[in-house]
């Protein structure tokens, strides 16, 4: 679930349940809905734009040893638009008995040996896992482990428990290990099929609420038909870093080592009114007879973080008619076959798939050309702006709907223009 913060004076509710509080009588209903959803199992880990997204950890026992087994472990990121960035994932679990790891290939143990008191084991790997929708071949990570003091048959093996996944921070919840049909795969010479001696799966799902009580990005709007620029809401991502931020024009912003990451991944943000690491700006740029054009710009305000293989997801009814995306790659996301209103933007490989740290180069942008559906297209009532925006899988905070750039009322006639027209008419009559 998402955190809800009420503003009593404006009847506005931020970060996810904002619309339900625009009407005075809806606040109590909104609270009841939230309480109901909190009672549902795993409700806070459900993503309506990626309902089947998860990370599946598969253990295949490939051989038995004198006191245990050798397992090939494969982690598959089945999330459409959420990747695992540097410094990579960390996987933990508890042994069911007093098992030990004798050797490992492809990962590193941060705790080694036999720990009969805690039975905990943590593994790390330095690497990223791409989102499934962005790069399926890069969304898999694997390692091999030799386990001792364990069972030596399907009946005596005890499955590890209490799995914990960091990717690289908190936010993932893992279910129990479950025995599944043994994996079938090709032999090294690829001439025949064989199967694992035993296989079990662990499924982990992501919750933005568990990852952070505040959003990690915000959205601002502008348009060609109104000079008003709607900024990100103040303290959109919380103002807990306000006292440690860096002014963009200060000497500190240019000092050596400012871009060096910390082990705890603590951000160093540029001072802004919104205090978000990422801002997404959606500008309605041009209007044609059969098309309209939008410019999307993503700006990084974190001096200690660059984003490799970033993704941006937007939900808008006109994304069912994307004609051309000029500087990003684009893929429609259709979790529900009858609805095509969501799409994923991501960087072109070796061109702009890296969003660098805060500074002059810390931004990427592209324009999008969309076809008009004459039955639904309008610039009125904020229709041209997205309903939801996600950056790297986390939902961004949008401005309140009543602050969107509005379409000027064409019925209002400019009084100066009318006066000039009347004077011209009077001069014409006097010359007759």
N, C-alpha and C positions, 0 to 999 in steps of 0.2 A: 504494500500500500504506500501511498505517497503522504508526506507530511502535509498537514493543513494548518495554515496560520490565518486567523481572522483579523480583519481590521474593522473594529466596531464603527468607526466614524464614516467609513465609505461603503459599508456593506459589501466589501470586496474580499474574496478569499483566494489565496495564492497557492501555486504549485499543485495543480492537478484538479482541484475541485473549485476552481475560481468561478465558473459559470453558474454553479448552483446557488451562489450567494448574491448574485446580482439582483435577486428579488427577495424582499424582506422576509416573506413567509417560507422561503425554501431552506433556510439555514438548519432548522431542526430536522428536516427530511434528509439533508445532506449528512448530518451527524449520524442518523440512524442507518443510512446506507453504509457509511464507513465502518460503524460498529459491526454490522452484519458481515461485511466482507472480511473484517479481521477475524471473524469466527470460522471462516472457511479455511480448510487445510491448504497450505501453499498459495493462498490467495495473493500474497504480496510478491510472489515470484512469477505471476502470470503476465505476459506481455501480449496485448490484443493484436499488435501488429506483427508478432512472431510467435503465435500460440504454441508451436511445437519446438521452439528453439531451446537447445540444451547442450551441455557438454557430456558426452558419454565416455566413460573410462572402461575399457574392455580388457580383462585379464584372460589370457590364453595359456594354460599349462601345456608346454611343448614337450617336456620330458620329465621323468622322475629321477631323483638322485638317491644316494644312500640314506640321506636323512631329510629329504624334502623334495623340492621341485625347481624347475626353471620355467619362468613365465615371461611371455612377451606381452607387454602392456601398451595399449594403443589408446591415445586420447583424441577424440574427434569433436571438433567444434561445429555443431549443427545449428548455431545461431546465424541468422541471415545477415545481420549487420553489426554484431558485437565481436570484436577481436580481442586477443590478449597481447598487449604491447610489452615492450621492454620494461623491467628486466626479466619478464617471463613468468611462468606459472610456478606455484609451489603446491605440492600435493602432500597431504598428511593423512594418517590413519592410525588405528590401534590394532595391535595383533590380538588374535583370539586366545593364543597360548603364550609361549615364550620363544616365538620364532626369531631368527636373526637373518640378516642379509650377508651372505658370504661374498657376493660380487655383484657389480652392476655395470651396464653399458648404456650410455645415452642419457644418463641423469646423475645427479650427485646427492649423496645423503648428507643432511646437515646434522643428523644424529646417527651414530653408528653403534653396532654391538647389541648386546642383550640388555633390555631394560625391563626386568620383571615387575618393577613397581608401577611404572606408567604405561609400559607396552606401546609407547608412541613412536612413530617413525615419520620423518619429514623428508621429502625429496624436492630438489629444485632443478630447473633446467634454464639455461640462459638462451632464450629464444622466444619468438612470437608465434601466435597461432592466428592466422587470418580468419575473417568471418567466412562462413560457408557461402554466402551469397556473393562475396567479393572474389574469393580465390579458393575454390574447393581443394586444389592440390596443396595449398599452404595451410589448410585448416586442420592438419593432422600432426600429432607429435607422438613419438614412440620411444620406448626404452626396454631393456631386458634385465631381469633380476633373477638371481639365484638365491632361494630361500632355504635355510636350514632349520633343524629342530622343529620340523613341521610334519604334517601327514605325508604319506607316500602313496596314497591311492585316493580315488574319488570319494571313498567312504570315510577316510580318516582326515582329509584336509579340512581345516577350519577357515572359513572366509574372514578376511580382515573386516573391521567395523569402524564406525564413527569417522567416515571420510570427511576431509576438509580440503577445500580448494581455494587458493588465492590466485587472482588472475588480473594483474599482480596484487591488487588490494582485496579487501573484503567485499562481500556481496553475493557469493555463491553459497547455496545450501545443497548438500548432497544427501541422497537417499541411501538406504542400505544396499549392500551387495546382494545381487540375485543371480542364482544359477540359471543359465540360458543354454539353448542348444549349442553344441560345440562348433566353433568356427571352422569352416572348410576353406582351405587355401591351396595354392599350387606349390609343389616342391621347388627347390632352388633351380633345378634344370627345366622347370615349367613343362614337364612332360606328363605329370600325373597329379591327381588331387589327393590330399591327405587332410586330416582334421586334427584339431587340438584335442588333448586328452580330457580337458575340462575347461569350461569357460564360464565366467561370471561378469556381469555388468554393474556399473555404478552410474547413476544419472544425477547430474548437478544442474540446477537452474539458478538464474540470476535475479536478484531483486535490487532495484535502484534504491529502495528505502533502506535496505540493510547496508548498502555501500555508503550512503551519505544521507544525512537529514536535510541537506540543502541541495538544490540543483547544481550541476557543474557547468551549465551553459545557459545563455539567454538569447533572446531574439529581439531585433529592432526592425522597424518598418519605415519605408518612405515610398513616394510615388511621384509620377510626372504631373499628376493633376492636382497636387496639393503641396504647398511649400513646407508643410509641417513634417518634421521627422519625429517619429515615435520611438524614443529610446528604450533600452532595456529598463525594467523597473529598478528602482533604487534598492541596493543590497539584495539583488535578485538571487545571488548565490551565498547569501549570508555575509556579514561584515566582520567575521572573526579575524580576518587577515588585514584589516584596515590599518592597524598600527605598524605593520611590518611591510607595507607595500612600497613600491619604488616609483618615483615620478619619472615619466618618460624623458624629460629634458634635464634630469639631474646627472651629476657625475657618477653616482652609484650605478646608473643604468649602463654605463660604459666601462665599468671597472673590470679588471681581469678576473676570470673565474665565476662571473655572475651566472653563467649558463651551466655550471657544474651541478648535476643532480645530487640529491642527498639520499642516503640509504632508506630513509623512511618515506621518500617520495613527497616530502613536504613542499608545497608550491611557494614560489616567490612571485607575487603578482604585481603587475603594473597598477598604479593607483587609478581607479575609475569609480564612478558612482555606483556601478552595478557589482563590482568586485567578483566578476566571473573569470575563470581561466579562458573561456571560449565565448565569443559573440558571433552569432549568425545574423547577417543583415539581408533582408528580402526587399528588393527595390522593384516596384512596378515601373518599367522603363518606357515602353512604347506601346502604342495601340495602332493596329492595322485593320484593314477591312475584314480579313479572315483569320488573322493571327494577333497575338499579343506577346510581349517580350518581358522577361523578368531577369534581373541580375542578382546573383547570389554571391555574397562575400563572407568568408569565414576568417576571423581574426583571432590569433593566439595572444593572450595577455600574460602567459606564464613564462618567466625567464628560465625556468629549470626544466621545461618539458617540450620536446618536439613529438609530433604525432605521426608515426609511421602507419601507412595503410589506413588512414582515417576514413570514416564513412559519415555521410549525412543523409538522414531519412526525413522526407517531408510527406505530409498528408494533405492533399488538396483535390477537390473533385475534377479539376481540369488536367490532372496528371494522366488521365486516360487518353490524352491527345497530345503527348509530347512529340513535337516535330523534329527538333534538333537541340542537342546540348553541345555547346561550342568548346568548352575547355575542361569538362569533367567527363568521366565515364558514367553511364546511367543504366539502371536495371529496374524494371517494374517489380514491385512486391505484391503478390496476389495471394495472401493467405486464405482469402475467401473468394472462390472463383467468380462469384457474381459481382464482386466489387473491385474495381481497378482505380483506386484513388491514392495509392501510396507508391513511392519510388525511392530508390537509393542512389545517391550521387557519391562518387569516390574518385580519387585522383588518378590521372593517367600515369601508367608506369614509367618511371625515369623522367617524368616531367613535373608533376605536381602532387605525387602521392605522398610526399613528405611535407607536413606543415611545420615549419621551423619555429624556434623559440620566439618570444615576444621581441619586437623590434621592427625595423623597416621592412624586413623580408618575411615577417611572421603572418602572412595572410595568403589565401588562395581565393580565386574567384572565377566565375563563369556566367555566361548568359544562357537563358533557356527560351526557346521559341515554342509556343503552344498554339494549337489550333483552337478556334472558337466553336463552341456548340451554341448556336443561336437561341436554343430553347432555354439554356441555363446561364449563359455568360452575362455578367454585369460587373460594373465597378462599384455598385452601391453596397452600403452596409458592410464594408470590409471583405466582400466576397473574394477579392483578388489575393488575399493573404492566406497563408497555410493554417490548417486546423491544429496540426501537431508538427513539431520538429525534434529530431533526435540527432545528437552528435556522439559518435562512437558508442551507440547503444543506450545512451542516457537521454531522457526527455529534457528538453530545454524549456525554460520559463518564458512564456509569451507575455506581451503587454496586456493589460486589461482591454477588452473589446471596445469600450467606450472611448479609448484614446487613439484608435486606428486613424490613419489619414482618411478624411471623408471626401466624398465626391461633391464638389461645389454645386449648389442648387442653380441650375441653368435658368430657373424661373425668375431669379433675382436679377433685375436689369441694372447695369451700371449707370448710376445717375449722371455721372460726368459725360458718359457717351451719349445719353439721351439729350442732355443740354447742348452738347456740341452739334448733334443732329438737328435740333430745333433752331439753333442759331444759323446753321447753314441753310435751312429751309426758309428762314426769315430773310436772309440776305438774297436768296434766289427770287423771292417774291418782290422785294424792293427793287430789284434790277429790271423787273418787267415793265 
